[in-house]
Amino acid sequence: MQVSIFDYRVGNLHSLTKAVVAAGATPVVTSDPIAAIHAQALILPGVGAWEPAAEHFARERTLLAEHIAAGLPTLGICLGMQLLFESSDEGPGAGLGVFSGRVTRLSAHSVPQIGWNSLDESVEDLAQESDLREVYYAHSYVCRAEAGVVQAWSEHEGDRFPAIVRHGNTVGVQFHPEKSSAPGVRFIRAFLEEAAR
């Protein structure tokens, strides 16, 4: 299975490509949004900052959003999840708007949140299949999503935020599954197996 990893040219993708290989798929790293949509699945990785990432796909934003909305299996990780939303307090530029809502800074004293945290109220099948309960975070911003798309929550210093969102074939995770030990890699595998069906 060929999987596009969309490179915003702002971070290290080594852990993610390694996790995709471990899940039995072939990762193709590309910084071309048009090339990225010509695969069996698309991963928007969790590296970088909102403004340069949004700017990187600005010209092809509508095309990219249309393919995702039409059913291209897509996994957004951390920043990649945030880019699936409409806008962000982190900087200017439009997100893909696949999910309604805005990205805001964590309302907490200790920001960024770096380290392990639990998934609460998880109803996402991929997480349950993977026995994913504790996940690794490295973020300062979170998505404020409509409740209907939220599949799991986490909380940091009293700020409760969506850990997993989903609509159809599009899944967003605020945590880093590729850094969440064996259950995280199983989560990526489960996503890719579902995408291949």
Sine and cosine of phi, psi and omega as CSV:
sin_phi,cos_phi,sin_psi,cos_psi,sin_omega,cos_omega
0.00,0.00,0.75,-0.66,0.00,-1.00
-1.00,-0.10,0.79,-0.61,-0.06,-1.00
-0.84,-0.54,0.83,-0.55,0.08,-1.00
-0.99,0.13,0.78,-0.63,0.17,-0.99
-0.95,-0.32,0.91,-0.41,-0.10,-1.00
-0.99,0.16,0.89,-0.45,-0.08,-1.00
-1.00,-0.09,0.91,-0.41,0.05,-1.00
-0.98,0.18,0.00,1.00,-0.02,-1.00
0.90,0.43,0.59,0.81,0.00,-1.00
-0.73,-0.69,0.12,0.99,-0.03,-1.00
-0.30,-0.95,0.08,-1.00,-0.03,-1.00
-1.00,0.03,0.81,-0.59,-0.04,-1.00
-0.96,-0.29,0.19,0.98,-0.12,-0.99
-0.85,0.52,-0.76,0.65,-0.04,-1.00
-0.88,0.48,-0.63,0.78,-0.03,-1.00
-0.94,0.34,-0.71,0.70,0.01,-1.00
-0.89,0.46,-0.61,0.79,0.03,-1.00
-0.90,0.44,-0.64,0.77,0.00,-1.00
-0.93,0.37,-0.60,0.80,0.03,-1.00
-0.91,0.41,-0.67,0.75,0.06,-1.00
-0.89,0.46,-0.69,0.73,0.01,-1.00
-0.89,0.46,-0.45,0.89,0.02,-1.00
-0.99,0.12,-0.01,1.00,0.09,-1.00
1.00,-0.02,0.26,0.96,-0.01,-1.00
-0.91,-0.42,0.18,-0.98,0.01,-1.00
-0.96,-0.28,0.93,-0.36,0.02,-1.00
-0.99,0.16,0.67,-0.74,0.11,-0.99
-0.84,-0.54,0.95,-0.32,-0.02,-1.00
-1.00,0.10,0.81,-0.58,0.00,-1.00
-0.61,-0.79,0.59,-0.81,0.09,-1.00
-0.98,-0.20,0.11,0.99,0.00,-1.00
-0.99,-0.14,0.92,-0.39,-0.04,-1.00
-0.86,0.52,-0.57,0.82,-0.02,-1.00
-0.94,0.34,-0.68,0.74,0.06,-1.00
-0.90,0.44,-0.56,0.83,-0.07,-1.00
-0.89,0.45,-0.52,0.86,-0.07,-1.00
-1.00,0.09,-0.10,1.00,0.01,-1.00
-0.99,-0.14,0.91,0.42,0.02,-1.00
-0.50,-0.87,0.11,-0.99,0.02,-1.00
-0.98,0.20,-0.36,0.93,0.05,-1.00
-0.42,-0.91,0.41,-0.91,-0.03,-1.00
-0.81,-0.58,0.71,-0.70,0.11,-0.99
-0.87,-0.50,0.81,-0.59,0.12,-0.99
-0.99,-0.15,0.95,-0.31,-0.17,-0.99
-0.97,0.25,0.21,-0.98,-0.09,-1.00
-0.98,-0.21,0.84,0.54,0.04,-1.00
-0.73,-0.68,0.58,-0.82,0.10,-0.99
0.98,-0.22,-0.20,-0.98,-0.03,-1.00
-0.86,-0.52,0.39,-0.92,-0.11,-0.99
-0.82,0.57,-0.82,0.57,-0.18,-0.98
-0.86,0.51,-0.80,0.60,0.00,-1.00
-0.91,0.41,-0.53,0.85,0.01,-1.00
-0.93,0.37,-0.72,0.69,0.02,-1.00
-0.90,0.44,-0.61,0.80,0.01,-1.00
-0.91,0.41,-0.53,0.85,-0.07,-1.00
-0.90,0.43,-0.53,0.85,0.00,-1.00
-0.93,-0.37,0.24,0.97,-0.12,-0.99
-0.82,0.57,-0.70,0.71,-0.06,-1.00
-0.93,0.37,-0.52,0.85,-0.02,-1.00
-0.97,-0.25,0.26,0.97,-0.09,-1.00
-0.83,0.55,-0.74,0.68,-0.04,-1.00
-0.89,0.45,-0.71,0.71,0.01,-1.00
-0.88,0.47,-0.71,0.70,0.01,-1.00
-0.88,0.47,-0.72,0.69,0.00,-1.00
-0.89,0.45,-0.62,0.79,0.00,-1.00
-0.91,0.42,-0.66,0.75,0.02,-1.00
-0.91,0.41,-0.65,0.76,0.03,-1.00
-0.91,0.42,-0.72,0.69,0.00,-1.00
-0.90,0.44,-0.48,0.88,-0.01,-1.00
-0.98,0.20,-0.11,0.99,0.11,-0.99
0.85,-0.53,0.06,1.00,0.07,-1.00
-0.86,0.50,0.88,-0.47,0.01,-1.00
-0.85,0.53,0.86,-0.51,-0.12,-0.99
-0.73,-0.68,0.73,-0.68,0.09,-1.00
-0.87,-0.49,0.90,-0.44,0.07,-1.00
-0.98,-0.20,0.81,-0.59,-0.07,-1.00
-0.92,-0.39,0.83,-0.56,0.06,-1.00
0.80,0.60,-0.95,-0.32,0.06,-1.00
-0.84,0.55,-0.61,0.79,0.02,-1.00
-0.87,0.49,-0.62,0.79,0.10,-0.99
-0.90,0.44,-0.71,0.70,-0.04,-1.00
-0.88,0.48,-0.59,0.81,0.00,-1.00
-0.93,0.36,-0.26,0.96,0.09,-1.00
-0.97,0.25,-0.18,0.98,0.01,-1.00
-1.00,-0.07,-0.06,-1.00,-0.17,-0.99
-0.99,0.11,-0.66,0.75,-0.11,-0.99
-0.35,-0.94,0.15,-0.99,-0.06,-1.00
-0.57,-0.82,0.59,-0.81,0.12,-0.99
-0.94,0.34,-0.25,0.97,-0.04,-1.00
-0.94,0.35,-0.45,0.89,-0.02,-1.00
0.03,-1.00,0.11,-0.99,0.01,-1.00
-0.96,0.27,0.17,-0.99,0.00,-1.00
0.96,-0.29,0.53,-0.85,-0.03,-1.00
-1.00,-0.03,0.65,-0.76,0.15,-0.99
-0.99,0.16,-0.13,-0.99,-0.05,-1.00
-0.98,0.20,-0.34,0.94,0.07,-1.00
0.93,0.37,0.37,0.93,0.07,-1.00
-0.93,0.38,-0.59,0.81,0.10,-0.99
-0.92,-0.39,0.60,-0.80,0.10,-1.00
-0.98,0.20,0.62,-0.79,0.05,-1.00
0.73,-0.69,0.12,-0.99,-0.06,-1.00
-0.82,-0.57,0.47,-0.88,0.05,-1.00
-1.00,-0.09,0.78,-0.63,0.00,-1.00
-0.78,-0.62,0.27,-0.96,0.03,-1.00
-0.94,0.35,0.59,-0.81,0.11,-0.99
-0.81,0.58,0.73,-0.68,0.04,-1.00
-1.00,-0.03,0.98,0.17,-0.09,-1.00
-0.44,-0.90,0.35,-0.94,0.03,-1.00
-0.96,0.27,-0.67,0.74,-0.03,-1.00
-1.00,-0.08,0.99,-0.15,0.01,-1.00
-0.75,-0.67,0.74,-0.67,0.08,1.00
-0.97,0.26,0.31,-0.95,0.19,-0.98
-1.00,0.09,0.90,-0.44,0.03,-1.00
-0.80,-0.59,0.88,-0.48,0.02,-1.00
0.70,-0.71,-0.23,-0.97,-0.12,-0.99
-1.00,0.04,0.57,-0.82,0.05,-1.00
-0.49,-0.87,0.29,-0.96,-0.06,-1.00
-1.00,-0.07,0.43,-0.90,0.18,-0.98
-1.00,-0.01,0.75,-0.66,0.01,-1.00
-0.91,-0.41,0.56,-0.83,0.09,-1.00
0.79,0.61,0.63,0.78,-0.05,-1.00
-0.96,0.28,0.81,-0.59,0.08,-1.00
-0.87,-0.50,0.14,0.99,-0.03,-1.00
-0.98,0.19,0.84,-0.54,-0.02,-1.00
-0.85,0.53,-0.64,0.77,-0.03,-1.00
-0.88,0.48,-0.63,0.77,0.02,-1.00
-0.93,0.36,-0.64,0.77,-0.01,-1.00
-0.94,0.35,-0.65,0.76,0.06,-1.00
-0.88,0.47,-0.54,0.84,-0.07,-1.00
-1.00,0.01,-0.09,1.00,-0.10,-0.99
0.83,0.56,0.67,0.74,-0.04,-1.00
-1.00,0.01,0.93,-0.37,-0.04,-1.00
-0.82,-0.57,-0.59,0.81,0.04,-1.00
-0.91,-0.41,0.74,-0.67,-0.09,-1.00
-0.73,-0.68,0.34,-0.94,-0.06,-1.00
-0.98,-0.20,0.80,-0.60,-0.01,-1.00
-0.92,-0.39,0.51,-0.86,0.18,-0.98
-0.44,-0.90,1.00,0.06,-0.12,-0.99
-0.38,-0.92,0.40,-0.92,0.08,-1.00
-0.89,-0.45,-0.28,0.96,-0.06,-1.00
-0.85,-0.52,0.44,-0.90,-0.01,-1.00
-0.66,-0.75,0.36,-0.93,0.00,-1.00
-1.00,-0.01,0.72,-0.69,0.09,-1.00
-0.98,-0.21,1.00,-0.07,-0.17,-0.98
-0.98,-0.20,0.35,-0.94,0.15,-0.99
-0.92,0.38,0.66,-0.76,-0.14,-0.99
-0.84,0.55,-0.53,0.85,-0.09,-1.00
-0.89,0.46,-0.37,0.93,-0.03,-1.00
-0.98,-0.17,-0.14,0.99,-0.07,-1.00
-0.98,0.20,0.81,-0.59,-0.03,-1.00
-0.96,-0.28,-0.28,0.96,0.05,-1.00
-0.29,-0.96,0.41,-0.91,-0.01,-1.00
-0.83,-0.56,0.36,-0.93,0.26,-0.97
-0.69,-0.73,0.25,-0.97,0.00,-1.00
-0.69,-0.72,0.69,-0.72,0.05,-1.00
-0.75,-0.67,0.92,-0.38,0.01,-1.00
0.77,0.63,0.69,0.73,0.07,-1.00
1.00,0.01,-0.17,0.98,0.05,-1.00
-1.00,-0.04,0.94,-0.33,-0.01,-1.00
-1.00,-0.03,0.79,-0.61,-0.11,-0.99
-0.63,-0.77,0.39,-0.92,0.02,-1.00
-0.92,0.40,0.81,-0.59,0.07,-1.00
-1.00,-0.03,-0.56,0.83,0.04,-1.00
-0.68,-0.73,0.74,-0.68,0.17,-0.99
-0.84,-0.54,0.42,-0.91,0.00,-1.00
-0.43,-0.90,0.64,-0.77,0.20,-0.98
-0.58,-0.82,0.93,-0.38,-0.03,-1.00
0.87,0.49,-0.83,-0.56,-0.02,-1.00
-1.00,0.02,0.09,1.00,-0.03,-1.00
-0.97,-0.23,0.84,-0.53,-0.02,-1.00
-0.84,-0.55,0.74,-0.67,0.10,-0.99
-0.86,-0.50,0.70,-0.72,0.04,-1.00
-0.78,-0.62,0.77,-0.64,-0.01,-1.00
-0.97,0.23,-0.39,0.92,0.00,-1.00
-1.00,0.04,0.02,-1.00,0.03,-1.00
-0.95,-0.30,0.99,-0.16,0.02,-1.00
-0.90,0.44,-0.53,0.85,-0.03,-1.00
-0.93,0.37,-0.24,0.97,0.05,-1.00
-0.91,-0.41,0.17,0.99,-0.06,-1.00
-0.98,-0.21,0.65,0.76,0.09,-1.00
0.86,0.50,-0.31,-0.95,-0.10,-1.00
-0.87,0.50,-0.66,0.75,0.03,-1.00
-0.88,0.47,-0.54,0.84,0.04,-1.00
-0.91,0.41,-0.67,0.74,0.05,-1.00
-0.92,0.39,-0.60,0.80,0.07,-1.00
-0.90,0.43,-0.57,0.82,0.05,-1.00
-0.89,0.46,-0.71,0.70,0.04,-1.00
-0.89,0.46,-0.67,0.74,0.03,-1.00
-0.87,0.49,-0.70,0.71,-0.01,-1.00
-0.89,0.46,-0.64,0.77,0.06,-1.00
-0.88,0.48,-0.72,0.69,-0.04,-1.00
-0.93,0.36,-0.60,0.80,0.05,-1.00
-0.91,0.42,-0.64,0.77,0.05,-1.00
-0.91,0.41,-0.64,0.77,-0.01,-1.00
-0.90,0.43,-0.48,0.87,-0.06,-1.00
-0.98,0.18,-0.21,0.98,-0.06,-1.00
-0.96,0.29,0.00,0.00,0.00,0.00
